[in-house]
Amino acid sequence: MTKRHVSLPADAEEGLQAFLDEVDDRLSGPEDTCEVVRDVLVDLYGDREAWERWRAGGDVSPAERVRLQGYDPCNSTLESEYYAEKDEERFRRSKHLQWLWRQFDATPMADNVEFALRFRSMLANHLFEEAGENLRIFKGVTFSYGHNISVGDNTVIHDDVHLDDRGKLTIGDRVSISDDAHVYSHDHDVIDQTEVHNFHTIVEDDARITYDSMIRAGVRVGENSIVGAKSIVQRDVPAHHVVAGTPAKSIAVKPGYESVAEPIDAEGIDNRAGREIPYELPDDIDVFDEFGRDLAPPDAE
């Protein structure tokens, strides 16, 4: 199905582009990212008067102070901040940009599709390792860091998708990822849940990951393939195949690709071990076990 072009009224377009250019220029320049994010959010939320009053020593309620301080990403924490193995230097800037992304998605402007798609595309150019041309990212998309994600040209990522880049995530050209899909690049040990294994997860060109499906860490979703709705992909998906189910299995080859695709009964390859990304934790890092479980197995009888 083709889509029609949509445009905003000239006055709205002029204001939109001026705002995008201003934020893009500031994020590209020497300014502290925390300050840029703070200023953008203060204005998007219409809190400039309260902000200036508070900064001038005026009275604010405790709730107002929390709100005003919260525009500054340096005063926030994210779940991924707790991940011990991350690159702390890269995460520092990624966190600030991710905070702007998430807080923007909570504003009414996030539902102005033409504006919001362009705003997120601009942010992706600063946040992702690579962001292709004509990248369309809809509302509610989340990620672990952002800086371990590479996305190709003309790719669409729909509402409420989770892109886990705790390891590394590569998404090709013309990929479609439907609402509520989850694409992972980290996994947990079966015995010790606190032991994390990171992987390189790959979604190749022209693949389609459909509604509410899950791609396990380290899997390769092959070129021009389709992952059926609500499927859980545990092994590599062959190019041009349609897979579905839990665990996902090949149920068809796309019509016209029979001569170049693997046979329908070909077993998906488990090549996750070859895509694991090793890491080492600093000796002086202060770690904790949030579960405090006794991992010793019961004595064999």
N, C-alpha and C positions, 0 to 999 in steps of 0.2 A: 504494500500500500504506500503510495507516495504521500508526501506532506506538502502543504502549502506554505509559502513564506508569510511571516507575520512581522509587522513593523509597528513601532510606537509612534504616537504623534510627534511632530518635529520638536516641539518645546520639551517634551519628556525625554526624547532621544538626546537632545543637546545637554540637558542636565545630567542624564545618566552617564554619557560619555565623559563629561567633565569630571564627575566623581570617580569613575574608573581610572581615568588618566592620573588624577591626583594621588589616589591610593597606590597605584602601580609605581609612579615616580618616587613616592616616599619610601616604599618598600625596596626600591632599587638603589636608593641613595645611602648616605652614611648615617642617617638617623638611627637611634636605638629602636629596635623593632617593638619593644614593649610600649614605648611612647606612641609610636604610630598606631598600633592596635588600640591602645587606650583612647586616643583622640577619635579614631573612626567610630568606635563603639559609643562613646559619649554622645557624638552627634547623631548616629543612627537611632539611638534610643531617646533622643530629644532631651538630654540631661545637661546640656551645656550650662544653663543658668545655675542649676544646683551645683554642678562641678566647680564653677568659678566662685560661687558663694562659699563653698566648703574650703577651697584652696586659699581664699582670702581670710579664713578664720571665722567665718560665720557659723551659726548653729545649724547642725543637722541631727536628725534622730539616729539612734543606733542602726536602724534598718536602712536609712538613707546612706549612712557611711559604708555599710557592708556593700550596698549596691554600687556606690561610686567607686569604692576600692576594687570591686570585682571586674570593672572594665579593664583593669590592668592585668595582663596575663601573668606578670611576675607575682601577683597575689593569688594565683590559682594553682590547683593541682589537678592532674589528669591521672587516670588509672595507669597509663603506660609509664608514668613517672616512677613507679615502683619497680619496673623491670630492671633487674640488676645488670643484665648483659648488654644493655643498649650503649650506643656511642653517645656519651654525655654531651660532647661538644656539638654534634649535629642536632641532638634532640633539643638543645636549648633554644635555638631559633625555630625549629619545627613546632615546638610546643606553643610558642607565641602565635604563629600563623594558624595552627590548628584551633587555638582558642578563638581567634577572629572568625574562622570558618564556622565553628559550632554556634557562636553567639549570633552571627549573621543569620544562620538558619532558624534562629528563634525569633527573628523580627518579622513583622508583616511583609517586608519587602522580599522575603525569601519565596513568597508565593507569586511574585511578579516574574513569570518564567523567563521572559526575554532578558530582563535585568539580571536575575539571579544566575542564569546559566553563564552569562558573560563575567559576572563577578567571581564565580567559582573557578572558571577557566583561568582568569587572571591570577587568582590565588594559587592555583595548581602550578602555574609556571614558576612561582617562587618556592613552593613547598615540595613538589614531587621531584624525584631525581630526573625525570623526563616527562613532559606533558606535550602530546602531539597537537597538531592543528585540528580545529573544529571539535575539540573535546567537549562533550555535553554531560554535565554531572548534575543530577537533580537533587531534591531536598532530602536531608537526613542521612547522607552518606558519611560513614565514619571510617577511621583507620587508626592503626596503633601509633605510628609516628608520622607517616607521609613521605619521609625522605627516602624510603626504600621502595618506592613505587615508580615504575616506568610504564607509561601508557602511550600507545601509538595514535595515529591520525584517525579522525572520524569515528571515534569510539563513543558509545553511549552507556552511562551508568545510571540506573534508575533509582527511584526513591528507596531509602532505608537499607541500602546495601552496606555490608561491612567488608572492608578491604584490610585484612590483617597483614601488615608488613613488618611484623616483629622479626621475620627472616628477610626474604626478598620476594617481591611480587612484580612479574613482568606481564603486561597485557598488551596484545598486539593491535594492529590496525583493524578498524571496522568491526570491533567486538561489541556485542550487546549483552549487558548484564542486567537482568530484570529485577523488579522490586523484591526486597527482603532476602536476596541471595547473600551467602557468606563465603568468602574466599580466604582461606587460611594459609599462613606460612610458618606457623609454629604448632608444636604438639607437646603433650605432656607424657612423661614416663608412666607406665602402667602401675608400677609399685609406688614410686615416690612422685607424687603429683607436683612437687615443687621443682623437679628436674625438667627443664625445658629443652626441647630440641628444635632448632630453627632450620628452615628449608627454603629452597628457591622454588616457588610455585609459578607455573607458566600457563598463560592462556593465549593460544596462538591466533593468528589473523583469522577474521571472519567467524570466529566461534560465537555461539549463543549459549549463555547460561540463563536458564529461564527461572520462573518464579519460585522463590523460597527453597532453592537448592543449595547444597553445601559442597564445596571443593576442599578436600583434605590437603593439609600442608604437604608440599613436595610433589604434587600431581602435575602432570602436563595435560592440558585440555587441547587436543589436536586441532589443526587447521580446519575450518569450515565444519566443525562438529556442532552438535546440539546436545545440551544436557537438559533432560526433561524436568518439568516442574516437580518440586519437592523431592528430588533425587539427592542421594549422598554418594559422591564420587570418591572412591578409595584408591583406584588405580588409574593409570594413564588412559585417556580417551583417544582411540585411533582417529586419524584425520578422516573427515567426511562421514563419521558414524553418528547415529542418534543413540544416546544412552539414557536409560531411565531406571528408576527403582532404588531400593535400599538393600544391599549396596547396588550401585548403578551398573547395569550390564548393557551391552550393545543389543538393540532390538531392530535396527535397520541401518542400511546405508542410504544416504541421500540420493534420490533418483538422478541418474545421469553420471554418477561418480563410481559406479560399480567396477569399472575397469582400472581405476587407480586406488581404490580403497582396499584395505585388508578384508579378508573374508568375514562375514558376519559372526561366525563362530570363533573368531580369533580371541584368545584370552587377553584381557588388558594387562599391560606390564606393570609390575610394582617396582618402579625405579626410584623410589623415594630416598633410599640410602645413598644413591649417587648424587642427590641434590641437597644433602644435608650441609649446613653451613656451620663449621666449628667456631667456637669462641672460647675465650678464657676470661675469667673474672679476676679483677685486681686482688692481690693478696690482702690489702687493707680495707676491702669493702665491708661495710656493716650490713649483713644480711639477716633476715629473720624468716622463720617458718610460721606462716599464718595459721596452719592447722594444728601443729604440735602433736601429730599422730605418732604412735608407736608402730614403726614399719617392720618390726621383726615378725616373721611368720610364726605360726604356732609350731611347737615341737612336733616332729614326725613321730607317729605312733608305731 
